[in-house]
Amino acid sequence: MEPRRKLISPILVSLFGATVGGALWHSDAMAQVPPGRLLASQCSQCHGTDGRGPGFAEIAGKNKYGDLRDMAHRRVEGVMDRQARGYTDEQLRLLSEYLATTPESGGGN
């Protein structure tokens, strides 16, 4: 039984190291995701995954914080007013800052 114990111990150490290392790598990768990216994923339903349409205002490369904040605090006039009300002012700021970092298409509004 002694030879088996010698074999199992390095295997367990390796598995433990791989698990801890994987968890640390995953947490490091998650720390690099821009904070507004997840919030902006809701926008993709109408504005596309790249923020360039189709058929709706382009939001890629633009900081829309002022517009979104106004929509969140005015009388409800449409879908965007309702969408904006679902976020705090801080979330709207993070979302807008993320969108401002995305590349514009060069056309659109």
C-alpha positions as CSV (number, residue, x, y, z in Angstrom):
1,M,0.0,0.0,0.0
2,E,2.9,2.3,0.5
3,P,3.7,2.7,-3.3
4,R,0.1,3.6,-4.0
5,R,0.1,6.3,-1.3
6,K,3.2,7.8,-2.8
7,L,1.5,8.0,-6.2
8,I,-1.8,9.4,-4.9
9,S,-0.2,12.2,-2.9
10,P,1.3,13.9,-6.0
11,I,-1.9,13.5,-7.9
12,L,-3.9,15.2,-5.2
13,V,-1.4,18.0,-4.9
14,S,-1.5,18.5,-8.7
15,L,-5.3,18.5,-8.7
16,F,-5.5,21.0,-5.8
17,G,-2.9,23.2,-7.5
18,A,-4.8,23.1,-10.8
19,T,-8.1,24.0,-9.1
20,V,-6.6,26.9,-7.1
21,G,-4.7,28.1,-10.2
22,G,-7.8,28.0,-12.3
23,A,-9.8,29.9,-9.8
24,L,-7.2,32.6,-9.6
25,W,-6.9,32.8,-13.4
26,H,-10.7,33.1,-13.7
27,S,-11.0,35.8,-11.0
28,D,-8.2,37.8,-12.7
29,A,-9.9,37.5,-16.1
30,M,-13.2,38.6,-14.6
31,A,-11.5,41.6,-13.0
32,Q,-10.5,42.8,-16.5
33,V,-14.1,43.0,-17.8
34,P,-15.2,46.7,-18.0
35,P,-17.8,47.3,-15.3
36,G,-20.4,48.7,-17.8
37,R,-20.1,45.8,-20.3
38,L,-22.7,43.5,-18.6
39,L,-25.1,46.5,-18.1
40,A,-24.8,47.4,-21.8
41,S,-25.7,43.9,-22.9
42,Q,-29.4,44.8,-22.4
43,C,-28.9,47.5,-25.1
44,S,-28.0,44.9,-27.8
45,Q,-31.6,43.8,-28.2
46,C,-32.4,46.9,-30.1
47,H,-29.0,48.6,-30.8
48,G,-27.2,45.4,-31.9
49,T,-24.3,43.7,-30.2
50,D,-21.9,46.2,-31.5
51,G,-24.1,49.3,-30.7
52,R,-24.5,50.2,-34.4
53,G,-28.1,49.6,-35.1
54,P,-29.9,48.0,-37.0
55,G,-32.6,50.6,-37.4
56,F,-32.1,52.3,-34.0
57,A,-29.8,55.1,-33.0
58,E,-26.1,54.2,-33.0
59,I,-24.7,54.2,-29.4
60,A,-21.2,52.8,-30.1
61,G,-18.5,55.3,-29.4
62,K,-20.8,57.8,-27.7
63,N,-21.2,58.7,-24.1
64,K,-25.0,58.8,-23.6
65,Y,-25.0,59.4,-19.9
66,G,-26.8,62.7,-20.0
67,D,-29.5,61.4,-22.4
68,L,-30.0,58.2,-20.4
69,R,-30.2,60.1,-17.1
70,D,-32.8,62.5,-18.6
71,M,-34.8,59.5,-19.8
72,A,-34.7,57.9,-16.4
73,H,-36.1,61.0,-14.7
74,R,-38.6,62.4,-17.1
75,R,-42.2,61.4,-17.7
76,V,-42.4,58.1,-19.5
77,E,-42.7,58.7,-23.3
78,G,-41.4,55.4,-24.7
79,V,-39.4,52.2,-24.4
80,M,-36.1,54.0,-23.7
81,D,-37.6,55.9,-20.8
82,R,-38.7,52.6,-19.2
83,Q,-35.3,51.0,-19.9
84,A,-33.4,53.8,-18.3
85,R,-35.6,53.7,-15.2
86,G,-34.3,50.2,-14.6
87,Y,-30.8,51.5,-13.7
88,T,-29.4,53.6,-11.0
89,D,-27.5,56.8,-12.0
90,E,-24.2,55.1,-11.2
91,Q,-25.2,52.1,-13.5
92,L,-26.1,54.5,-16.2
93,R,-22.7,56.2,-15.9
94,L,-20.9,52.9,-16.0
95,L,-22.9,51.8,-19.0
96,S,-22.3,55.0,-20.9
97,E,-18.6,55.0,-20.2
98,Y,-18.4,51.5,-21.6
99,L,-20.3,52.4,-24.7
100,A,-18.0,55.4,-25.3
101,T,-15.1,53.0,-25.5
102,T,-16.7,50.8,-28.3
103,P,-15.7,51.6,-31.9
104,E,-18.1,53.8,-34.0
105,S,-19.0,52.8,-37.6
106,G,-18.4,56.3,-38.9
107,G,-22.0,56.8,-40.0
108,G,-25.3,56.8,-38.2
109,N,-26.5,59.3,-35.6
